[in-house]
Amino acid sequence: MKKVFLLGLMLACFVGYSQEIKQDSIYIFAEKMPEYPDGGVDGFRKFITENFQPLNNTEDIEGTIISSFVVDTEGNLRNIQILRDLEYGTAEETVRVLKSSPKWIPGQ
């Protein structure tokens, strides 16, 4: 049985505190972007691959799941959204894996 799961276009944004606005702001680009603590992008791909467990083991599913999330000032992932799903429970599993991610190194 062939199973290929690709998790693509992981958008890591940074939530920062703005002194002028006095509220949280989301930055698409930062001087230092958020980083996965164990190997950067390659380490994050490895984490996803090792932890993603398909919910439907009887189907051969191939494709790309597109998600977005925000890395907050504590390094937690929040505002996780699935932008493109493969069905068969892959959206729920993607959210579960992202929520189990270790804390990231926040952007600055």
Backbone as ProteinMPNN parsed JSONL, in Angstrom:
{"seq_chain_A": "MKKVFLLGLMLACFVGYSQEIKQDSIYIFAEKMPEYPDGGVDGFRKFITENFQPLNNTEDIEGTIISSFVVDTEGNLRNIQILRDLEYGTAEETVRVLKSSPKWIPGQ", "coords_chain_A": {"N_chain_A": [[0.842, -1.175, 0.0], [0.69, 2.12, -0.933], [1.476, 5.165, 0.47], [1.459, 8.543, 0.361], [2.014, 11.562, 1.711], [1.967, 14.925, 1.513], [2.771, 17.894, 3.028], [2.232, 21.09, 2.462], [3.208, 24.521, 1.829], [3.453, 25.879, 4.354], [2.618, 28.436, 6.245], [4.263, 30.535, 8.208], [3.644, 32.897, 10.413], [4.238, 35.821, 12.427], [3.259, 36.898, 15.569], [3.231, 39.917, 17.073], [3.774, 42.378, 19.65], [2.603, 45.554, 19.429], [3.71, 48.692, 20.258], [2.601, 51.127, 19.531], [-0.07, 50.632, 18.676], [-1.115, 49.199, 20.744], [-2.018, 46.549, 20.868], [-2.129, 43.072, 19.833], [-0.427, 42.334, 16.822], [-0.265, 40.935, 13.57], [2.437, 39.889, 11.711], [3.526, 39.395, 8.468], [6.046, 39.265, 7.409], [9.138, 39.363, 9.078], [12.045, 40.771, 10.685], [13.645, 38.727, 11.696], [12.533, 35.701, 10.956], [10.088, 33.368, 12.316], [11.235, 30.174, 13.543], [11.476, 26.66, 13.231], [12.462, 24.696, 15.97], [14.156, 22.433, 15.783], [16.046, 21.883, 13.463], [15.049, 23.608, 11.529], [13.215, 24.301, 8.522], [13.518, 21.818, 7.21], [13.639, 20.105, 9.416], [11.085, 20.512, 10.419], [9.508, 19.431, 8.365], [10.301, 16.761, 8.633], [9.307, 16.24, 11.204], [6.528, 16.468, 10.695], [6.185, 14.361, 8.838], [6.892, 12.111, 10.394], [4.928, 12.133, 12.378], [2.396, 12.268, 11.273], [-0.463, 10.469, 10.973], [-2.428, 8.63, 8.948], [-5.97, 8.601, 8.876], [-7.542, 6.893, 7.501], [-6.688, 3.938, 6.624], [-7.068, 2.299, 4.437], [-7.05, 3.409, 1.958], [-5.171, 4.624, -0.83], [-3.701, 7.54, -0.733], [-2.704, 10.482, -2.258], [-1.17, 13.649, -2.515], [-1.289, 17.194, -1.781], [-1.557, 18.93, 1.214], [-2.626, 22.023, 2.183], [-1.885, 24.404, 4.541], [-2.21, 27.021, 7.006], [-0.735, 28.973, 9.614], [-0.104, 30.774, 12.673], [2.754, 31.85, 14.377], [3.059, 32.579, 17.663], [4.231, 35.03, 20.122], [5.237, 33.475, 22.136], [6.034, 31.213, 20.893], [4.18, 29.326, 20.255], [1.902, 27.582, 18.054], [-0.847, 29.018, 16.501], [-4.167, 29.922, 15.354], [-4.587, 27.983, 13.359], [-5.284, 26.915, 10.155], [-6.834, 25.071, 7.565], [-6.266, 25.199, 4.238], [-6.365, 23.793, 1.882], [-7.535, 20.569, 1.416], [-7.345, 16.962, 1.475], [-9.466, 15.39, 1.94], [-10.88, 12.462, 3.555], [-10.303, 12.687, 6.282], [-7.906, 14.044, 6.519], [-7.567, 16.771, 7.068], [-8.28, 17.091, 9.776], [-6.311, 15.487, 10.945], [-4.018, 16.859, 10.189], [-4.321, 19.273, 11.617], [-4.204, 18.213, 14.21], [-1.549, 17.242, 14.308], [-0.09, 19.617, 13.892], [-0.827, 21.039, 16.192], [0.495, 19.524, 18.052], [3.092, 20.174, 17.711], [6.397, 21.048, 18.769], [7.331, 24.006, 20.655], [8.068, 26.841, 18.694], [10.879, 28.895, 17.672], [10.332, 32.149, 18.257], [9.67, 34.837, 15.918], [11.303, 38.004, 15.274]], "CA_chain_A": [[0.0, 0.0, 0.0], [1.512, 3.317, -1.065], [0.896, 6.331, 1.119], [2.3, 9.716, 0.234], [1.35, 12.745, 2.239], [2.805, 16.104, 1.434], [2.197, 19.037, 3.712], [2.916, 22.184, 1.796], [2.899, 25.921, 2.026], [3.252, 26.172, 5.767], [2.831, 29.861, 6.403], [4.582, 30.871, 9.59], [3.569, 34.333, 10.654], [4.68, 36.195, 13.758], [2.389, 37.821, 16.283], [4.062, 40.776, 17.914], [3.095, 43.431, 20.385], [2.917, 46.857, 18.867], [3.612, 49.744, 21.266], [1.757, 52.215, 19.04], [-1.463, 50.236, 18.561], [-1.473, 48.619, 22.032], [-2.68, 45.262, 20.688], [-1.354, 42.128, 19.031], [-0.446, 42.508, 15.379], [0.317, 39.807, 12.852], [3.398, 40.305, 10.701], [3.794, 38.382, 7.459], [7.493, 39.22, 7.329], [9.818, 39.951, 10.229], [13.488, 40.818, 10.503], [14.037, 37.338, 11.924], [11.298, 34.929, 10.856], [10.001, 32.238, 13.247], [11.983, 29.015, 13.074], [11.264, 25.399, 13.927], [13.656, 24.593, 16.802], [15.004, 21.262, 15.559], [16.397, 21.673, 12.06], [14.406, 24.547, 10.611], [12.168, 23.799, 7.627], [13.715, 20.382, 7.006], [13.257, 19.449, 10.661], [9.624, 20.569, 10.518], [8.993, 18.424, 7.423], [10.543, 15.458, 9.249], [8.336, 16.129, 12.298], [5.213, 16.203, 10.092], [6.218, 13.016, 8.252], [6.946, 11.095, 11.448], [3.775, 12.188, 13.273], [1.123, 12.239, 10.546], [-1.038, 9.128, 10.898], [-3.668, 8.695, 8.181], [-7.119, 8.049, 9.577], [-8.144, 5.871, 6.656], [-5.545, 3.142, 6.16], [-7.421, 1.438, 3.316], [-6.967, 4.164, 0.701], [-3.898, 5.212, -1.243], [-3.98, 8.965, -0.89], [-1.561, 11.283, -2.634], [-1.505, 15.036, -2.767], [-0.739, 18.221, -0.925], [-2.451, 19.611, 2.138], [-2.126, 23.381, 2.381], [-2.368, 24.958, 5.803], [-1.552, 28.245, 7.473], [-0.77, 29.141, 11.058], [0.626, 31.911, 13.211], [3.642, 31.578, 15.504], [2.912, 33.714, 18.574], [5.458, 35.491, 20.776], [5.7, 32.399, 23.012], [6.471, 30.113, 20.039], [3.062, 28.403, 20.026], [1.169, 27.726, 16.794], [-2.258, 29.332, 16.683], [-4.915, 30.263, 14.135], [-4.32, 26.939, 12.366], [-6.347, 26.797, 9.161], [-6.574, 24.2, 6.419], [-6.668, 25.916, 3.032], [-6.702, 22.756, 0.905], [-7.596, 19.283, 2.101], [-7.47, 15.789, 0.605], [-10.596, 14.607, 2.467], [-10.507, 11.253, 4.311], [-9.83, 13.035, 7.617], [-6.551, 14.605, 6.523], [-7.571, 18.102, 7.688], [-8.272, 16.902, 11.224], [-5.013, 14.95, 11.323], [-3.052, 17.94, 10.029], [-4.488, 20.164, 12.767], [-3.713, 17.495, 15.393], [-0.083, 17.21, 14.268], [0.412, 20.977, 14.098], [-1.022, 21.382, 17.606], [1.465, 18.78, 18.862], [4.427, 20.666, 17.383], [7.099, 21.752, 19.864], [7.356, 25.467, 20.503], [8.99, 27.392, 17.714], [11.641, 30.074, 18.068], [9.528, 33.254, 17.7], [10.321, 35.845, 15.092], [11.593, 39.294, 15.917]], "C_chain_A": [[0.891, 1.243, 0.0], [0.788, 4.494, -0.428], [1.873, 7.485, 1.001], [1.495, 10.905, 0.716], [2.333, 13.897, 2.189], [2.09, 17.24, 2.127], [2.918, 20.258, 3.206], [2.428, 23.547, 2.205], [2.548, 26.225, 3.469], [3.589, 27.644, 5.961], [3.063, 30.172, 7.87], [4.59, 32.384, 9.722], [3.983, 34.596, 12.097], [3.691, 37.168, 14.354], [3.266, 38.633, 17.215], [3.234, 41.834, 18.611], [3.543, 44.768, 19.845], [2.696, 47.928, 19.935], [2.626, 50.831, 20.827], [0.28, 51.85, 19.073], [-2.0, 49.682, 19.878], [-2.306, 47.355, 21.889], [-1.779, 44.352, 19.866], [-1.527, 42.437, 17.552], [0.184, 41.283, 14.749], [1.191, 40.352, 11.741], [3.639, 39.152, 9.75], [5.299, 38.198, 7.303], [8.059, 39.901, 8.572], [11.304, 39.96, 9.942], [14.084, 39.427, 10.676], [12.744, 36.532, 11.966], [11.288, 33.816, 11.906], [10.687, 31.012, 12.659], [11.639, 27.789, 13.911], [12.551, 25.074, 14.676], [14.614, 23.455, 16.468], [15.234, 21.041, 14.07], [15.712, 22.57, 11.066], [13.32, 23.894, 9.771], [12.295, 22.296, 7.411], [13.32, 19.589, 8.249], [11.745, 19.426, 10.842], [8.982, 19.552, 9.575], [9.152, 17.016, 8.008], [9.547, 15.215, 10.386], [6.952, 15.774, 11.752], [5.163, 14.77, 9.569], [6.16, 11.932, 9.321], [5.673, 11.03, 12.287], [2.425, 12.109, 12.582], [0.666, 10.795, 10.392], [-2.356, 9.201, 10.132], [-4.794, 8.005, 8.942], [-7.782, 6.929, 8.795], [-7.009, 5.061, 6.033], [-5.842, 2.291, 4.938], [-7.28, 2.124, 1.966], [-5.525, 4.571, 0.423], [-4.181, 6.667, -1.572], [-2.679, 9.674, -1.224], [-2.016, 12.705, -2.847], [-0.86, 15.952, -1.753], [-1.838, 18.82, -0.068], [-1.848, 20.99, 2.367], [-2.751, 23.929, 3.655], [-1.655, 26.271, 6.089], [-1.672, 28.281, 8.986], [0.056, 30.358, 11.431], [1.508, 31.399, 14.344], [3.561, 32.793, 16.426], [4.231, 34.037, 19.269], [6.028, 34.463, 21.745], [6.228, 31.209, 22.213], [5.399, 29.07, 19.782], [2.439, 28.645, 18.654], [-0.284, 28.007, 17.122], [-2.873, 29.753, 15.353], [-4.617, 29.261, 13.019], [-5.53, 26.819, 11.448], [-5.905, 25.851, 8.058], [-7.141, 24.902, 5.191], [-7.021, 24.964, 1.9], [-6.534, 21.402, 1.579], [-7.709, 18.17, 1.068], [-8.68, 14.927, 0.967], [-10.072, 13.436, 3.292], [-9.953, 11.558, 5.696], [-8.462, 13.666, 7.67], [-6.498, 15.995, 7.159], [-7.479, 17.979, 9.204], [-6.91, 16.398, 11.702], [-3.933, 16.011, 11.2], [-3.119, 18.893, 11.214], [-3.934, 19.5, 14.029], [-2.176, 17.527, 15.449], [0.491, 18.602, 14.516], [0.273, 21.404, 15.555], [-0.011, 20.668, 18.499], [2.909, 19.221, 18.599], [5.097, 21.284, 18.613], [7.083, 23.253, 19.608], [8.432, 25.877, 19.506], [9.829, 28.497, 18.35], [10.911, 31.269, 17.443], [10.354, 34.189, 16.822], [10.559, 37.124, 15.876], [11.49, 40.403, 14.899]], "O_chain_A": [[1.757, 1.382, 0.863], [-0.366, 4.778, -0.749], [2.998, 7.402, 1.494], [0.425, 11.207, 0.186], [3.415, 13.826, 2.773], [0.926, 17.516, 1.839], [4.101, 20.444, 3.493], [1.384, 23.703, 2.838], [1.48, 26.76, 3.765], [4.751, 28.034, 5.845], [2.142, 30.078, 8.681], [5.469, 33.057, 9.184], [4.064, 33.665, 12.897], [3.322, 38.155, 13.717], [3.968, 38.074, 18.058], [2.117, 42.14, 18.194], [4.737, 45.069, 19.813], [1.59, 48.048, 20.461], [1.903, 51.389, 21.652], [-0.547, 52.676, 19.459], [-3.209, 49.693, 20.105], [-3.203, 47.11, 22.696], [-0.793, 44.798, 19.278], [-2.622, 42.759, 17.091], [1.071, 40.663, 15.336], [0.753, 41.168, 10.931], [3.929, 38.039, 10.19], [5.767, 37.08, 7.087], [7.515, 40.897, 9.049], [11.776, 39.243, 9.06], [14.93, 39.006, 9.888], [11.953, 36.665, 12.9], [12.348, 33.365, 12.342], [10.721, 30.828, 11.442], [11.525, 27.866, 15.134], [13.632, 25.163, 14.095], [15.785, 23.516, 16.843], [14.676, 20.113, 13.484], [15.785, 22.319, 9.862], [12.588, 23.031, 10.256], [11.294, 21.579, 7.427], [12.728, 18.516, 8.138], [11.186, 18.454, 11.349], [8.016, 18.886, 9.948], [8.252, 16.183, 7.893], [9.007, 14.117, 10.518], [6.281, 14.886, 12.279], [4.202, 14.047, 9.831], [5.448, 10.941, 9.161], [5.365, 9.981, 12.853], [1.407, 11.902, 13.243], [1.342, 9.992, 9.749], [-3.316, 9.787, 10.632], [-4.595, 6.965, 9.569], [-8.501, 6.108, 9.365], [-6.437, 5.467, 5.021], [-4.942, 1.613, 4.44], [-7.383, 1.468, 0.93], [-4.755, 4.829, 1.349], [-4.824, 6.977, -2.575], [-1.67, 9.485, -0.545], [-3.131, 12.941, -3.312], [-0.001, 15.543, -0.972], [-2.91, 19.171, -0.56], [-0.672, 21.101, 2.712], [-3.97, 23.922, 3.827], [-0.628, 26.583, 5.486], [-2.588, 27.699, 9.566], [0.809, 30.898, 10.621], [1.063, 30.607, 15.175], [3.939, 33.899, 16.039], [5.24, 33.377, 19.02], [7.19, 34.569, 22.138], [6.81, 30.29, 22.79], [5.668, 28.041, 19.161], [2.446, 29.768, 18.15], [-0.886, 27.306, 17.935], [-2.171, 29.917, 14.356], [-4.417, 29.651, 11.868], [-6.658, 26.642, 11.908], [-4.737, 25.837, 7.669], [-8.341, 25.167, 5.111], [-7.865, 25.273, 1.059], [-5.522, 21.132, 2.226], [-8.115, 18.404, -0.07], [-8.896, 13.869, 0.377], [-8.906, 13.442, 3.686], [-9.197, 10.751, 6.237], [-7.897, 13.815, 8.753], [-5.474, 16.36, 7.737], [-6.693, 18.679, 9.842], [-6.414, 16.832, 12.742], [-3.021, 16.059, 12.025], [-2.084, 19.28, 11.757], [-3.266, 20.154, 14.829], [-1.585, 17.8, 16.494], [1.454, 18.75, 15.268], [1.163, 22.063, 16.094], [0.306, 21.154, 19.584], [3.84, 18.691, 19.206], [4.443, 21.961, 19.405], [6.85, 23.706, 18.487], [9.537, 25.336, 19.484], [9.516, 28.973, 19.442], [10.874, 31.388, 16.218], [11.57, 34.305, 16.973], [10.073, 37.29, 16.995], [11.697, 41.569, 15.233]]}, "name": "protein", "num_of_chains": 1, "seq": "MKKVFLLGLMLACFVGYSQEIKQDSIYIFAEKMPEYPDGGVDGFRKFITENFQPLNNTEDIEGTIISSFVVDTEGNLRNIQILRDLEYGTAEETVRVLKSSPKWIPGQ"}
